[in-house]
């Protein structure tokens, strides 16, 4: 993979050159330089001067210039929205790990179950699954001394048949999610179960001399431990969302501000370990692709209001059961919240679906 590593270093060199060019032009003229101008003028100059850049595919170099332009657009957007700006910075070798091929077939193609890359040759690939559809773009990524390829494929959506079932979902920490039909999904707590391994790897890193090969290997071991945790969590999300999309016509969830919730120093580690944002994002994508509806509702008071009579029953976070003094309903706090979440969706979307707890109250 030396040729591929050299190309990655060439892309990094171009990225830093384009960033320097943008800064220089703005400081001297007070105006920005467009992505098209850099592609037209800067890329040919750098390609002729730097050997590593000359080995790279031209269309992939264009994507690197667009990547710099996107980072600047995001910088100005954050300033406009009053967020922390985060000015684009120059990339050292350990912070630049991706090559993007904007057009499949231009410098990259599949030959006899191998991936052909320009000036690299045919690379053996462990295929995760067969590629179905038309490949539009691919990304080559180096992560922890391993190389990965990701394909963006254009496919026709598969619309699943209707079954008349809709559900409200309340995510939490005691249980990962509670559905309005009284189904609970256990919280696997992947980071918590790996904390001892991560702590041991960190102690090993602290004992290594800075700049040594042993320290580099120890750093790689820590990164791989974190990667395994992330992979387990992502696999769990995909498994759960597949089952949900197969069994329900629609989903009602809370509109959560996880970043703000993570400021709670007592719960932040557990909140980020749960990964609610990633789960809901995957669920939304799969639901819309399968022709299901997905709606986010206001989370205010979903756990405090009785799902049967509407009476407001104040309870602390440690109170895990809902007992209504008005109607006598006694159910779990999360189940009560899930039913309220479903009730806040548009009525037309819930037509024909049975009301939760009807059988239990009859």
N, C-alpha and C positions, 0 to 999 in steps of 0.2 A: 504493500500500500504506500510505498515511498512516493510514487508518481502522484497519487491522490493527495497525499499530505503536502506535496509541493504545490499542487494546484490550490489547495485550501489556503496555503500561505500567500499565494499570489492574489487570491481574492481579498485576503485581509490587507495586503499592501495597497490594493486599489481602493478599498473602503477607507483606509486612513488617508490616502492621497486625496480622495474626493471630499472627505470631511475637512481637511486642511485647506483645500481649494475654496470651499464654501465660506469658511471663516475668513480667509484672506480677501476674497472679493467683497464680502460684506464690510470688513473693516476699512477698505480703501475706497469703496464707492458708495457705501450706505445702502446698497441694494443686494438682493439675493441673486443667485444663479440657478437657472432651471435645471431639472433633471435631463431634459433633451439636450441642452447645451453641453452638459458634462459628457453625455454619451457621445455626442458628435465630435467634441474637441479633446476632452481629457483622455478618454479610453484609448484612442489610437496612439497618443504620445506615450502613455504608460506602457502600452503593449509593446512598443518598439524599444523602450529603454530597459524594461525589467524582464529577465528571462522567464521567471516563474509565471508572470502574467501572460507572456506570449504563448505559454502552453495551454492556457485556459480557453474554453469555448467562448466565442464572442457574445452569444446571446446570454450566457450565464453571467458574463461580466456586466451586461446591461442590467440584469436583475440585481447585482450588487450595488450599482449606482442608484437604482430605484429604492433599495433598502436604506441607503443614506438619506434619500429624499423623504422617505416615510418617517424616519426618526426625527427629521427637522419639522415636518408637518405635525407630528405628535407633540413635539416640544412647544410649538406655538399654540396648539390647541389647549394644552394644559395651562399655559399662561392665561389664555382667554377665559378658561373656566375657573380660574383662581386656584388651581391645584399646584402641587410641588412641581416645578418645571422639569428638572432633570435634563440638563443640556447634553446632547450626544457627545460621547467621549471616544477617544481613540482606543482601538481594540488590541490588547496584547494577544499572544498566541493562545492562551488558555480561555479567552473570552470570545473567540470567533471560531465557530465549529460547524457552520452550515454553508453548503453551496446549493443554489437554486437554479434549475434549468427551466426557463420560462416556456419553452416549446418542446414537447416531447418529439423526438426524431431529429432535432437539431443538436447534434453532438452527443446524443444519448438514445439508445434503443435496446430492445430485448432480442438477443440472438441465442437460440437453442438453450433456453432457460438460464441464460447468463445475461448480465447487464453490461452492455458495451458503452464505454465512455471515451470521448475523444482524447487522444494522447495518453490514455491509461490502458485501454484494451478491454478484453472481456473479464468481468469480475464474477466470481462464483457467489451466488446468493442463496441463503436459506429462506425459501418462500414461506411466508406466514399462511397464505391462501392464494388460490388462483385469482388473477386479475380479471374482473368482469367489467366491461364497458370501455370507453375510449379514454386513454391516458392523456391528460392535458399538461400536467406539470409534475416534476419530481424534485425531491430534496435529498441531498446526501449530507448526513450528519455524523460527526465524530463525537462519541460520548464515552468517557472512561476507557480510552484506547480501543474502542470498538466502533465499527462503522455500521450505520443503518441507512436504509433507503425508504422513503415514503412517497407513494404515488397519489396524486390527486386525479380521480377518475370521474368522468361524466357518465352517470347511469340514470335509467328511468326509475322513478320512485315506485315502490311496491305498496299499493293501497290495500290495507287489511280490511276484511269484512266487519261490519258492525255487529256488536253483541249486546248493546243496550246497557252496558255497565259503565258508570262513571265513578270517580273516586277523589276524595280530598286527601292530601298528604301533609302531615305535620312532621317535620324533621326535628330531631332532638339529640341529646347527649346520652341519656339513659338507654334509650333505644334509638337506633339510627333513624328510623321512620315509622310512623304509625298511620295506617290507612283508616279511612272513615268506615270501612266494613270490618273493623276490629282485627286487622292483621298487623302484626308487629314484625319489623325487620331488625334483627339484633345488630348492635354496633360492634364491628370487629376490632376497632382501636388498633390499627396496624402500627402506628408510630409508638404507642405505649408499649406494645409487646416487643418492640425492637430497641427500646431505649437502652437496655443493658449492653447490647452489642455495639450500639453507637457510642456509648460512653467508654467502652473498652477500646474501641478504635481511636477515639479522641485522645485517650491517655497514651496510647502507643505513638500517636503522631507527636505529642508533646515531648516525648523522649528522644525523638530523632533530631539529628543535627540539621540546621537550616541549610538548604542548598544541596543536600545529599540525595543519592538515589533511593536510599531507604525511606527518607521523608516523602519523596515523590510517590513511592509505592504505598506508603501509609495513607497519604492523601487520596489516592485512587481507591483504596479499600473503604474509606469513609464514604466517598461518592457512590460507590457501588451499593453500599448498605442503604443509603438514602434512595437510590434508584430502585432497589428491590421493594422498599416500602411503597414508593409511588406506583410501581407496576402492580403490586397487589391491590392497592386502593382502586386504581383505574380498572383492573379486571373485575373487581367486585361491583363497581358502578355499572359496567357494561352488562354483567350477568343480571343484575336486578332490573335495570331499565328494559332489557329484552323481555323479561317475564311480564313486567307491567304493561308494556305496549301491546303485547300479545293478548292480554286479558281485559283491558279496559278501553273504552271509547274516548275518554277524556280525563284530564287531570287538572285539579285545582291545587295550587301551592301558594305559600306565602312569599311576598316580595321582600326578601331579606337584604339588609345592608350588613354583610358579613364583615367587611373591613371595620366598620364602626363597632360591631359586636366584639371583634377581636381585641379591642382596646381594654377589655376587662381582664386584668392581670391574673385573676383567679381561674378564668375559664378559657383564656386565649389558646393554650396548647390543645385542649380538648376540642375547641371549635375548629381550629385549622386541621386537626387530625381527622375530623369527620368529613371535611371536604364538601360541604353542602353546595357551594357554587358550582363545582365541577359536576356533581351529581345532577343538579337541576338543569344545567346546560346540556348535558348528554341526553337527559330525558326529553327536553324540549325539542332537540334536533331530531331524535328518533320518532317522537310523537308526530311532529309536523310532516316528516317524510312518509309516515304510514297513514296519513289522513286522519289522525286523531286531533282533538282540540286540546289546547294547553293554555291555562290562564293563571296569572299571578294576581293575588288579591291583597288587600290591606291587612297586615298582620296584627293591627292594634286591637287588643282585647279578645283575641280568639280563644285564649285559655281561661279568661275570666268570666265570659258570658255563658250562661247555661244553653246548651244546644237544643233543649226541649222547650223551655218556656221563655227564654230570653232574659231571665233575671241575672243581674251582675253579681257574681260571687267572688269577692276578693280573696286571693290566695298568694302565698309567697312561692318563690321558686322551689323551695324544698318540699312543698305540699304536692304530692304526686297523684292525688285522687280528688275528683270533683264530686262534692256532695251539695246538692241544691236544697236549701231550706224551703223553697217555694213549691216545687213540684215533686221533690223527693228523689230526683234522678241521682244515681250513684254509679259513676263510671270513672275510668282512668282519665287523668288530666289531658294526656296527649290525644286520646280518642275523642274527647270532647272538643279539643281544638281542631282536629281533623274534620269533624262534622261541621263545625262552624265555617271552616275554610271552604268546604264544598258548598255550603249554603250561600256564600257571598258571590258565587259565580252568577252569570246571566241565567235567568230561569229557563229560557228557551233551550239552553244547552243541556239542562237537566231533565227536560220533559221525557216522561216514560221510564225514568230510572227510579227504583224504589228508594224511599227515604230511609236513611240509616236509623236504626233503633225501633222502627215500626213494629217488627216482629217481637222485639224484646218488651215493648210497652203494651202490646195487645194482650 
